[in-house]
Amino acid sequence: MSQASTQPNTQPKLIIHGGAGSSLQGKGGVAAVRALLSGIVEQVYERLLAGASAQEAVVLGCRLLEDEPRFNAGTGSVLQSDGQIRMSASLMDGSAQRFSGTINVSRIQNPIELAAFLQTQSDRVLSDVGSAELARELALPIYNPLTDLRLNEWIEERKDNFSKRSMASTIAEVEAGARSDSAGRGTIGVVALDQQGRVAAGTSTGGKGFERIGRVSDSATPAGNYATARAGVSCTGIGEDILDECLAAKIVIRVDDGLGLAAAFEKSMAEAADRGRDLGAIGLDATGAIAWGKTSEVLLAAYHNGTTLGDTLELPDGLQVGGC
């Protein structure tokens, strides 16, 4: 399949997410999350207007989201069952149709930076040991992404020997020691369209929390993050559900095959809902269309459509699909 040619002077578009899952009650509320997401959208969109490539914008957006401790990626990542943090991230350049990623990496600040470097390499997806060695080769400083809030979550669960099998909340509670028994669906993601008409997508996560050592999420696979010259998608939610649906790749391939972005989201989300999946996704295409969908209670997404900012924070519970 031939790649779509880039179109100079395309109006940039951008959509980001900070996870999907349970209610925002007790987590600072809609206003606090909206301020976090919209601030990041504005910073990244300014770079797109200044001529940044879609890939550069995605990496910047992911870094900013990873550095915000209330999201479950980078700083503020959740702990696994053994009390360690292992993070995963991926980047896909749609114009080159090139995927890269890091799986279960520890002790770095921004996993998306490893994924970005691997775009230039022949071996483009590395697991824990390989990722750690690459971080040393790149002289990335050792960094501890642990926060008191996430440590307290783990300590509370450990008291019950993880018997409840609950997973970390999508977004960290405001008060230290606060606890959520909702399922963890914490992931961050960015999809961008630049002035040359190029599309890129990136996704990063700290995992679902308290998971078995060695578990691999969807975030560093094409099921959770995928792009071609025509469209890009980043997913969030229960990783196993996203993997079972191969959601990001499915939506993008449907666009490649001629289905409109909105229709691709509608069809894919309806299928996921019918199978009882718990997930969400954001995306855009090379024409500038933006779309989102979810089967979860909330989707923490915000976007810039070229003229205004918008978000998905107050969508009704359950299956919802929209766009602009």
ZIFENFEN-V985996 format. One record per residue. N is the residue number from 1. OMEGA is omega in whole degrees, -180 to 180 (* if undefined). BURIAL is I if it has 16 or more other C-alpha atoms within 10 Angstrom, else O. D_FIRST is the distance of its C-alpha to the first C-alpha in Angstrom with 2 decimals. Layout:
N/OMEGA/BURIAL/D_FIRST
N/OMEGA/BURIAL/D_FIRST
//
This chain:
1/-180/O/0.00
2/179/O/3.80
3/177/O/6.51
4/179/O/9.27
5/179/O/12.30
6/-178/I/15.36
7/179/O/18.28
8/177/O/21.72
9/171/O/24.49
10/175/I/22.53
11/180/I/25.03
12/175/I/24.51
13/-175/I/24.41
14/171/I/25.41
15/-179/I/26.18
16/172/I/27.93
17/178/I/29.65
18/177/I/32.62
19/177/I/32.39
20/177/I/33.17
21/-169/I/36.17
22/-178/I/39.80
23/176/I/42.06
24/178/I/42.66
25/-180/O/46.39
26/-178/O/48.21
27/-179/I/45.35
28/177/O/46.39
29/-176/O/45.18
30/-175/O/42.57
31/-178/O/43.99
32/-180/O/43.76
33/178/I/40.17
34/180/I/39.19
35/179/O/40.87
36/-176/I/39.02
37/-177/I/35.54
38/177/I/36.14
39/178/O/37.61
40/177/I/34.52
41/-178/I/32.24
42/179/I/34.49
43/-177/O/34.45
44/-179/I/30.70
45/175/I/30.15
46/178/O/32.68
47/177/I/30.65
48/178/I/27.52
49/180/I/29.76
50/175/O/31.07
51/178/I/27.66
52/176/I/26.53
53/178/I/22.86
54/-180/I/21.19
55/178/I/21.44
56/-180/I/25.09
57/180/I/25.88
58/179/I/24.54
59/178/I/26.58
60/-179/I/29.60
61/178/I/29.41
62/178/I/29.16
63/180/I/32.06
64/178/I/34.18
65/176/I/33.60
66/-178/I/34.30
67/178/I/37.49
68/-170/I/38.77
69/-180/I/40.96
70/175/I/40.81
71/-176/I/37.16
72/175/I/36.29
73/-177/I/34.27
74/177/I/35.72
75/-176/I/39.33
76/176/I/40.52
77/-179/I/38.38
78/180/I/40.03
79/175/I/41.84
80/-173/I/41.01
81/-180/I/43.75
82/178/O/45.27
83/179/I/45.55
84/176/I/42.81
85/175/I/39.83
86/-171/I/36.43
87/178/I/33.43
88/179/I/29.66
89/176/I/26.93
90/180/I/23.25
91/175/I/21.03
92/176/I/17.30
93/-175/I/15.94
94/-178/I/12.95
95/176/I/12.25
96/-172/O/12.24
97/-177/O/11.04
98/-178/I/14.34
99/175/I/16.92
100/-178/I/20.63
101/176/I/23.79
102/-174/I/27.44
103/174/I/29.20
104/177/I/32.93
105/-179/I/34.03
106/167/I/37.58
107/170/I/39.84
108/-176/I/37.45
109/-173/I/37.25
110/178/I/33.55
111/-180/I/31.10
112/179/I/28.20
113/175/I/29.42
114/178/I/28.79
115/179/I/25.23
116/178/I/24.78
117/-177/O/26.32
118/173/I/24.17
119/-176/I/21.04
120/-173/O/22.43
121/176/O/23.28
122/174/O/21.97
123/-165/O/23.48
124/175/I/22.05
125/-178/I/23.71
126/176/I/27.50
127/-168/I/30.11
128/-176/I/33.66
129/179/O/35.37
130/178/O/32.51
131/179/I/32.05
132/179/I/35.81
133/178/O/35.89
134/178/I/33.14
135/177/I/35.11
136/180/O/38.13
137/-179/O/36.37
138/-180/O/35.25
139/175/O/38.84
140/-178/I/37.86
141/175/O/41.18
142/-174/O/42.22
143/178/O/42.06
144/-178/O/43.36
145/-176/I/41.30
146/172/I/43.99
147/179/I/45.78
148/-179/O/49.08
149/-179/I/47.54
150/177/I/45.08
151/180/I/47.84
152/175/O/50.13
153/-177/I/47.56
154/180/I/47.37
155/179/O/51.18
156/179/O/51.74
157/-178/I/49.41
158/178/I/51.00
159/179/O/54.40
160/-178/O/53.28
161/179/O/51.59
162/-174/I/48.26
163/-180/O/49.65
164/179/O/48.07
165/175/O/44.60
166/-179/I/43.70
167/-172/I/40.96
168/-180/I/41.02
169/-179/I/40.77
170/-178/I/37.72
171/-171/I/39.69
172/178/I/42.88
173/-177/I/46.14
174/-174/O/48.23
175/175/O/51.38
176/180/O/51.75
177/178/I/52.41
178/-173/O/50.77
179/177/I/48.93
180/179/I/46.32
181/179/O/45.89
182/-179/O/42.61
183/-178/I/39.50
184/-180/I/37.61
185/-170/I/34.18
186/178/I/34.20
187/170/I/30.95
188/180/I/29.88
189/-180/I/26.50
190/172/I/25.02
191/-174/I/21.89
192/171/I/21.79
193/-176/I/20.28
194/-176/I/21.71
195/177/I/22.90
196/-180/I/19.86
197/-180/I/17.62
198/-178/I/16.35
199/173/I/16.35
200/179/I/17.90
201/177/I/19.71
202/-179/I/22.68
203/-179/I/25.08
204/-178/I/28.45
205/169/I/31.27
206/-179/I/34.67
207/-177/I/34.13
208/176/I/36.01
209/177/I/39.42
210/-176/I/41.91
211/176/I/39.19
212/180/O/39.65
213/180/O/39.23
214/179/O/35.83
215/180/O/34.03
216/179/I/30.38
217/177/I/29.08
218/-166/I/25.63
219/179/I/25.47
220/176/I/24.17
221/176/I/21.49
222/175/I/18.08
223/-177/I/20.22
224/-176/I/22.11
225/-176/I/19.87
226/178/I/16.11
227/168/I/13.88
228/178/I/10.45
229/-174/I/10.29
230/-177/I/11.20
231/175/I/13.92
232/-178/I/16.24
233/170/I/18.96
234/-176/I/22.10
235/176/I/24.36
236/-179/I/28.09
237/177/I/30.62
238/-173/I/31.62
239/-180/I/29.22
240/177/I/29.63
241/179/I/28.83
242/177/I/25.59
243/-180/I/24.67
244/179/O/25.63
245/-170/I/23.35
246/-161/I/20.46
247/-176/I/20.68
248/-179/I/18.57
249/-180/I/15.42
250/-178/I/16.24
251/-178/I/16.67
252/-179/I/13.56
253/176/I/11.31
254/175/I/13.45
255/178/I/12.79
256/-178/I/8.99
257/173/O/9.96
258/177/O/12.33
259/177/O/15.48
260/-178/I/17.44
261/-179/I/18.25
262/-180/I/21.83
263/178/O/21.16
264/176/I/18.85
265/-178/I/21.74
266/-179/I/24.33
267/-176/O/22.90
268/180/I/22.24
269/177/I/25.63
270/177/I/27.48
271/-180/O/26.27
272/180/I/27.35
273/179/I/30.66
274/-180/O/31.34
275/175/O/31.10
276/-180/O/33.41
277/179/I/31.05
278/-171/I/32.27
279/175/I/29.51
280/180/I/27.97
281/172/I/24.80
282/179/I/23.94
283/172/I/20.77
284/179/I/19.54
285/-174/I/16.57
286/176/I/15.65
287/-178/O/18.00
288/176/I/20.81
289/178/I/21.43
290/180/I/23.14
291/175/I/23.70
292/177/I/25.73
293/180/I/27.06
294/167/I/29.60
295/-178/I/31.71
296/-179/I/34.15
297/179/I/37.28
298/172/I/36.02
299/-176/I/32.87
300/-177/I/33.74
301/175/I/31.13
302/-174/I/31.59
303/171/I/29.46
304/-176/I/29.73
305/-180/I/28.22
306/178/O/29.18
307/-175/O/32.70
308/172/O/34.11
309/174/O/34.06
310/178/I/33.76
311/-176/I/33.68
312/-170/I/33.57
313/-176/I/36.80
314/174/O/38.82
315/174/I/36.58
316/179/O/38.45
317/173/O/38.39
318/-175/O/35.83
319/177/I/32.62
320/176/I/31.58
321/180/I/28.38
322/180/O/28.32
323/179/I/26.69
324/*/O/27.14
//
